[in-house]
Amino acid sequence: MRRQKRDMSDRAFHKGYQAGFSGKNKDMCPHQQEALRQHWLTGWREGRQDSWEGYTQVEALQKSYAQ
């Protein structure tokens, strides 16, 4: 658990994935730092794609944490 809090890029990706999967707008990215913003947007894109492909929420979360 502590490792997740230290690795901000990984955390940004997963939060972006969750936002994208739930259908939120990409303009809701909370990061100002360019590197973290890119990780969040990458996660958001993958989340949107999985949502469009019909993944269930459980399958999507399992997929995002397996990466």
N, CA, C and O atoms as a Tinker XYZ file with bonds, in Angstrom:
   268  protein
     1  N      0.822000   -1.190000    0.000000    73     2
     2  CA     0.000000    0.000000    0.000000    64     1     3
     3  C      0.868000    1.257000    0.000000    63     2     4     5
     4  O      0.550000    2.219000   -0.700000    81     3
     5  N      1.920000    1.268000    0.745000    73     3     6
     6  CA     2.767000    2.456000    0.805000    64     5     7
     7  C      3.462000    2.708000   -0.521000    63     6     8     9
     8  O      3.688000    3.862000   -0.888000    81     7
     9  N      3.804000    1.654000   -1.244000    73     7    10
    10  CA     4.455000    1.815000   -2.540000    64     9    11
    11  C      3.535000    2.555000   -3.497000    63    10    12    13
    12  O      3.992000    3.399000   -4.268000    81    11
    13  N      2.257000    2.252000   -3.456000    73    11    14
    14  CA     1.307000    2.912000   -4.340000    64    13    15
    15  C      1.262000    4.419000   -4.079000    63    14    16    17
    16  O      1.129000    5.209000   -5.013000    81    15
    17  N      1.371000    4.802000   -2.845000    73    15    18
    18  CA     1.327000    6.219000   -2.526000    64    17    19
    19  C      2.601000    6.928000   -2.966000    63    18    20    21
    20  O      2.561000    8.115000   -3.287000    81    19
    21  N      3.721000    6.231000   -2.986000    73    19    22
    22  CA     4.974000    6.850000   -3.389000    64    21    23
    23  C      5.079000    6.989000   -4.901000    63    22    24    25
    24  O      5.641000    7.970000   -5.389000    81    23
    25  N      4.548000    6.026000   -5.654000    73    23    26
    26  CA     4.670000    6.045000   -7.106000    64    25    27
    27  C      3.522000    6.860000   -7.692000    63    26    28    29
    28  O      2.470000    6.314000   -8.024000    81    27
    29  N      3.726000    8.138000   -7.812000    73    27    30
    30  CA     2.664000    9.038000   -8.247000    64    29    31
    31  C      2.258000    8.815000   -9.702000    63    30    32    33
    32  O      1.093000    9.013000  -10.047000    81    31
    33  N      3.185000    8.409000  -10.558000    73    31    34
    34  CA     2.830000    8.197000  -11.962000    64    33    35
    35  C      1.904000    6.998000  -12.114000    63    34    36    37
    36  O      0.959000    7.036000  -12.902000    81    35
    37  N      2.168000    5.946000  -11.370000    73    35    38
    38  CA     1.306000    4.764000  -11.414000    64    37    39
    39  C     -0.075000    5.089000  -10.842000    63    38    40    41
    40  O     -1.100000    4.655000  -11.368000    81    39
    41  N     -0.078000    5.844000   -9.780000    73    39    42
    42  CA    -1.339000    6.242000   -9.162000    64    41    43
    43  C     -2.153000    7.147000  -10.101000    63    42    44    45
    44  O     -3.373000    7.013000  -10.196000    81    43
    45  N     -1.470000    8.061000  -10.787000    73    43    46
    46  CA    -2.150000    8.946000  -11.738000    64    45    47
    47  C     -2.771000    8.126000  -12.871000    63    46    48    49
    48  O     -3.892000    8.404000  -13.297000    81    47
    49  N     -2.045000    7.115000  -13.359000    73    47    50
    50  CA    -2.576000    6.256000  -14.421000    64    49    51
    51  C     -3.855000    5.566000  -13.961000    63    50    52    53
    52  O     -4.856000    5.582000  -14.677000    81    51
    53  N     -3.835000    4.967000  -12.790000    73    51    54
    54  CA    -4.997000    4.222000  -12.294000    64    53    55
    55  C     -6.192000    5.137000  -12.018000    63    54    56    57
    56  O     -7.336000    4.775000  -12.295000    81    55
    57  N     -5.921000    6.314000  -11.476000    73    55    58
    58  CA    -7.021000    7.262000  -11.244000    64    57    59
    59  C     -7.607000    7.735000  -12.575000    63    58    60    61
    60  O     -8.820000    7.901000  -12.697000    81    59
    61  N     -6.752000    7.950000  -13.563000    73    59    62
    62  CA    -7.228000    8.330000  -14.893000    64    61    63
    63  C     -8.029000    7.214000  -15.539000    63    62    64    65
    64  O     -9.040000    7.462000  -16.196000    81    63
    65  N     -7.571000    5.980000  -15.347000    73    63    66
    66  CA    -8.287000    4.819000  -15.886000    64    65    67
    67  C     -9.694000    4.750000  -15.293000    63    66    68    69
    68  O    -10.673000    4.553000  -16.013000    81    67
    69  N     -9.780000    4.911000  -13.990000    73    67    70
    70  CA   -11.082000    4.856000  -13.326000    64    69    71
    71  C    -11.992000    5.975000  -13.816000    63    70    72    73
    72  O    -13.187000    5.760000  -14.018000    81    71
    73  N    -11.433000    7.168000  -14.007000    73    71    74
    74  CA   -12.231000    8.295000  -14.491000    64    73    75
    75  C    -12.707000    8.036000  -15.916000    63    74    76    77
    76  O    -13.866000    8.301000  -16.237000    81    75
    77  N    -11.834000    7.527000  -16.765000    73    75    78
    78  CA   -12.212000    7.246000  -18.142000    64    77    79
    79  C    -13.241000    6.148000  -18.236000    63    78    80    81
    80  O    -14.177000    6.235000  -19.031000    81    79
    81  N    -13.078000    5.128000  -17.441000    73    79    82
    82  CA   -14.019000    4.011000  -17.474000    64    81    83
    83  C    -15.406000    4.437000  -17.014000    63    82    84    85
    84  O    -16.416000    3.947000  -17.518000    81    83
    85  N    -15.446000    5.359000  -16.047000    73    83    86
    86  CA   -16.743000    5.803000  -15.537000    64    85    87
    87  C    -17.365000    6.895000  -16.407000    63    86    88    89
    88  O    -18.456000    7.378000  -16.103000    81    87
    89  N    -16.682000    7.289000  -17.484000    73    87    90
    90  CA   -17.262000    8.229000  -18.437000    64    89    91
    91  C    -17.032000    9.693000  -18.127000    63    90    92    93
    92  O    -17.704000   10.555000  -18.694000    81    91
    93  N    -16.106000    9.988000  -17.247000    73    91    94
    94  CA   -15.844000   11.385000  -16.920000    64    93    95
    95  C    -15.044000   12.056000  -18.042000    63    94    96    97
    96  O    -14.365000   11.390000  -18.823000    81    95
    97  N    -15.137000   13.356000  -18.102000    73    95    98
    98  CA   -14.475000   14.144000  -19.124000    64    97    99
    99  C    -12.971000   14.208000  -18.852000    63    98   100   101
   100  O    -12.552000   14.278000  -17.697000    81    99
   101  N    -12.162000   14.186000  -19.909000    73    99   102
   102  CA   -10.710000   14.233000  -19.714000    64   101   103
   103  C    -10.236000   15.585000  -19.205000    63   102   104   105
   104  O     -9.115000   15.701000  -18.710000    81   103
   105  N    -11.070000   16.603000  -19.321000    73   103   106
   106  CA   -10.716000   17.921000  -18.787000    64   105   107
   107  C    -10.727000   17.951000  -17.264000    63   106   108   109
   108  O    -10.319000   18.944000  -16.663000    81   107
   109  N    -11.187000   16.882000  -16.637000    73   107   110
   110  CA   -11.224000   16.806000  -15.177000    64   109   111
   111  C     -9.898000   16.350000  -14.579000    63   110   112   113
   112  O     -9.822000   16.078000  -13.381000    81   111
   113  N     -8.861000   16.265000  -15.395000    73   111   114
   114  CA    -7.548000   15.833000  -14.907000    64   113   115
   115  C     -7.080000   16.770000  -13.798000    63   114   116   117
   116  O     -7.021000   17.982000  -14.001000    81   115
   117  N     -6.743000   16.220000  -12.618000    73   115   118
   118  CA    -6.373000   17.070000  -11.484000    64   117   119
   119  C     -4.907000   17.505000  -11.478000    63   118   120   121
   120  O     -4.506000   18.283000  -10.613000    81   119
   121  N     -4.109000   17.022000  -12.415000    73   119   122
   122  CA    -2.658000   17.265000  -12.378000    64   121   123
   123  C     -2.242000   18.443000  -13.245000    63   122   124   125
   124  O     -2.721000   18.604000  -14.368000    81   123
   125  N     -1.359000   19.255000  -12.717000    73   123   126
   126  CA    -0.780000   20.376000  -13.462000    64   125   127
   127  C      0.595000   20.014000  -13.999000    63   126   128   129
   128  O      1.022000   20.538000  -15.027000    81   127
   129  N      1.285000   19.124000  -13.308000    73   127   130
   130  CA     2.616000   18.695000  -13.723000    64   129   131
   131  C      2.486000   17.839000  -14.987000    63   130   132   133
   132  O      1.703000   16.889000  -15.018000    81   131
   133  N      3.242000   18.174000  -16.013000    73   131   134
   134  CA     3.068000   17.561000  -17.335000    64   133   135
   135  C      3.231000   16.034000  -17.319000    63   134   136   137
   136  O      2.444000   15.332000  -17.954000    81   135
   137  N      4.221000   15.517000  -16.616000    73   135   138
   138  CA     4.451000   14.071000  -16.603000    64   137   139
   139  C      3.265000   13.330000  -15.974000    63   138   140   141
   140  O      2.801000   12.327000  -16.517000    81   139
   141  N      2.783000   13.815000  -14.849000    73   139   142
   142  CA     1.639000   13.170000  -14.194000    64   141   143
   143  C      0.373000   13.325000  -15.030000    63   142   144   145
   144  O     -0.466000   12.425000  -15.073000    81   143
   145  N      0.243000   14.465000  -15.688000    73   143   146
   146  CA    -0.916000   14.690000  -16.558000    64   145   147
   147  C     -0.926000   13.679000  -17.705000    63   146   148   149
   148  O     -1.983000   13.159000  -18.062000    81   147
   149  N      0.227000   13.402000  -18.275000    73   147   150
   150  CA     0.310000   12.438000  -19.370000    64   149   151
   151  C     -0.052000   11.029000  -18.899000    63   150   152   153
   152  O     -0.739000   10.299000  -19.614000    81   151
   153  N      0.396000   10.643000  -17.718000    73   151   154
   154  CA     0.045000    9.327000  -17.178000    64   153   155
   155  C     -1.458000    9.231000  -16.930000    63   154   156   157
   156  O     -2.080000    8.211000  -17.228000    81   155
   157  N     -2.036000   10.299000  -16.383000    73   155   158
   158  CA    -3.471000   10.317000  -16.117000    64   157   159
   159  C     -4.250000   10.202000  -17.420000    63   158   160   161
   160  O     -5.205000    9.428000  -17.501000    81   159
   161  N     -3.856000   10.961000  -18.446000    73   159   162
   162  CA    -4.554000   10.929000  -19.731000    64   161   163
   163  C     -4.409000    9.580000  -20.435000    63   162   164   165
   164  O     -5.342000    9.114000  -21.089000    81   163
   165  N     -3.245000    8.959000  -20.300000    73   163   166
   166  CA    -3.067000    7.617000  -20.869000    64   165   167
   167  C     -4.021000    6.635000  -20.204000    63   166   168   169
   168  O     -4.660000    5.829000  -20.881000    81   167
   169  N     -4.118000    6.700000  -18.897000    73   167   170
   170  CA    -5.065000    5.853000  -18.173000    64   169   171
   171  C     -6.495000    6.158000  -18.572000    63   170   172   173
   172  O     -7.306000    5.245000  -18.730000    81   171
   173  N     -6.812000    7.435000  -18.737000    73   171   174
   174  CA    -8.159000    7.840000  -19.134000    64   173   175
   175  C     -8.525000    7.246000  -20.495000    63   174   176   177
   176  O     -9.629000    6.732000  -20.675000    81   175
   177  N     -7.598000    7.318000  -21.449000    73   175   178
   178  CA    -7.860000    6.770000  -22.789000    64   177   179
   179  C     -8.108000    5.263000  -22.735000    63   178   180   181
   180  O     -9.031000    4.755000  -23.373000    81   179
   181  N     -7.279000    4.556000  -21.971000    73   179   182
   182  CA    -7.471000    3.105000  -21.861000    64   181   183
   183  C     -8.787000    2.774000  -21.165000    63   182   184   185
   184  O     -9.464000    1.816000  -21.540000    81   183
   185  N     -9.148000    3.550000  -20.165000    73   183   186
   186  CA   -10.416000    3.335000  -19.472000    64   185   187
   187  C    -11.604000    3.552000  -20.387000    63   186   188   189
   188  O    -12.558000    2.774000  -20.360000    81   187
   189  N    -11.558000    4.602000  -21.199000    73   187   190
   190  CA   -12.646000    4.861000  -22.149000    64   189   191
   191  C    -12.742000    3.711000  -23.160000    63   190   192   193
   192  O    -13.838000    3.250000  -23.476000    81   191
   193  N    -11.601000    3.254000  -23.660000    73   191   194
   194  CA   -11.593000    2.162000  -24.641000    64   193   195
   195  C    -12.202000    0.896000  -24.042000    63   194   196   197
   196  O    -13.013000    0.233000  -24.688000    81   195
   197  N    -11.821000    0.564000  -22.826000    73   195   198
   198  CA   -12.367000   -0.632000  -22.180000    64   197   199
   199  C    -13.859000   -0.489000  -21.926000    63   198   200   201
   200  O    -14.606000   -1.462000  -22.032000    81   199
   201  N    -14.293000    0.712000  -21.594000    73   199   202
   202  CA   -15.718000    0.948000  -21.387000    64   201   203
   203  C    -16.489000    0.731000  -22.685000    63   202   204   205
   204  O    -17.553000    0.112000  -22.685000    81   203
   205  N    -15.951000    1.239000  -23.785000    73   203   206
   206  CA   -16.600000    1.079000  -25.090000    64   205   207
   207  C    -16.608000   -0.379000  -25.544000    63   206   208   209
   208  O    -17.512000   -0.806000  -26.262000    81   207
   209  N    -15.587000   -1.145000  -25.117000    73   207   210
   210  CA   -15.510000   -2.552000  -25.512000    64   209   211
   211  C    -16.393000   -3.455000  -24.663000    63   210   212   213
   212  O    -16.494000   -4.652000  -24.933000    81   211
   213  N    -17.028000   -2.901000  -23.645000    73   211   214
   214  CA   -17.992000   -3.650000  -22.865000    64   213   215
   215  C    -17.455000   -4.384000  -21.656000    63   214   216   217
   216  O    -18.109000   -5.298000  -21.151000    81   215
   217  N    -16.287000   -4.010000  -21.182000    73   215   218
   218  CA   -15.767000   -4.629000  -19.967000    64   217   219
   219  C    -16.680000   -4.288000  -18.793000    63   218   220   221
   220  O    -17.267000   -3.207000  -18.743000    81   219
   221  N    -16.792000   -5.216000  -17.855000    73   219   222
   222  CA   -17.495000   -4.897000  -16.614000    64   221   223
   223  C    -16.520000   -4.142000  -15.727000    63   222   224   225
   224  O    -15.318000   -4.129000  -15.993000    81   223
   225  N    -17.023000   -3.522000  -14.691000    73   223   226
   226  CA   -16.164000   -2.734000  -13.817000    64   225   227
   227  C    -15.102000   -3.603000  -13.140000    63   226   228   229
   228  O    -13.959000   -3.172000  -12.986000    81   227
   229  N    -15.463000   -4.800000  -12.742000    73   227   230
   230  CA   -14.509000   -5.698000  -12.086000    64   229   231
   231  C    -13.425000   -6.124000  -13.064000    63   230   232   233
   232  O    -12.245000   -6.124000  -12.715000    81   231
   233  N    -13.806000   -6.485000  -14.279000    73   231   234
   234  CA   -12.823000   -6.878000  -15.295000    64   233   235
   235  C    -11.874000   -5.728000  -15.613000    63   234   236   237
   236  O    -10.672000   -5.930000  -15.784000    81   235
   237  N    -12.424000   -4.533000  -15.688000    73   235   238
   238  CA   -11.616000   -3.362000  -16.008000    64   237   239
   239  C    -10.595000   -3.083000  -14.908000    63   238   240   241
   240  O     -9.434000   -2.797000  -15.201000    81   239
   241  N    -11.013000   -3.162000  -13.654000    73   239   242
   242  CA   -10.083000   -2.922000  -12.553000    64   241   243
   243  C     -9.009000   -3.997000  -12.492000    63   242   244   245
   244  O     -7.845000   -3.696000  -12.227000    81   243
   245  N     -9.387000   -5.237000  -12.733000    73   243   246
   246  CA    -8.395000   -6.310000  -12.755000    64   245   247
   247  C     -7.389000   -6.075000  -13.875000    63   246   248   249
   248  O     -6.189000   -6.278000  -13.690000    81   247
   249  N     -7.874000   -5.650000  -15.026000    73   247   250
   250  CA    -6.989000   -5.390000  -16.159000    64   249   251
   251  C     -6.044000   -4.228000  -15.855000    63   250   252   253
   252  O     -4.852000   -4.306000  -16.152000    81   251
   253  N     -6.564000   -3.163000  -15.271000    73   251   254
   254  CA    -5.732000   -1.981000  -15.033000    64   253   255
   255  C     -4.630000   -2.261000  -13.998000    63   254   256   257
   256  O     -3.528000   -1.726000  -14.118000    81   255
   257  N     -4.911000   -3.083000  -12.998000    73   255   258
   258  CA    -3.893000   -3.369000  -11.992000    64   257   259
   259  C     -2.948000   -4.488000  -12.418000    63   258   260   261
   260  O     -1.910000   -4.683000  -11.786000    81   259
   261  N     -3.282000   -5.227000  -13.473000    73   259   262
   262  CA    -2.388000   -6.264000  -13.965000    64   261   263
   263  C     -1.270000   -5.679000  -14.808000    63   262   264   265
   264  O     -0.266000   -6.348000  -15.052000    81   263
   265  N     -1.428000   -4.433000  -15.259000    73   263   266
   266  CA    -0.433000   -3.825000  -16.135000    64   265   267
   267  C      0.758000   -3.343000  -15.366000    63   266   268
   268  O      1.695000   -2.803000  -15.953000    81   267
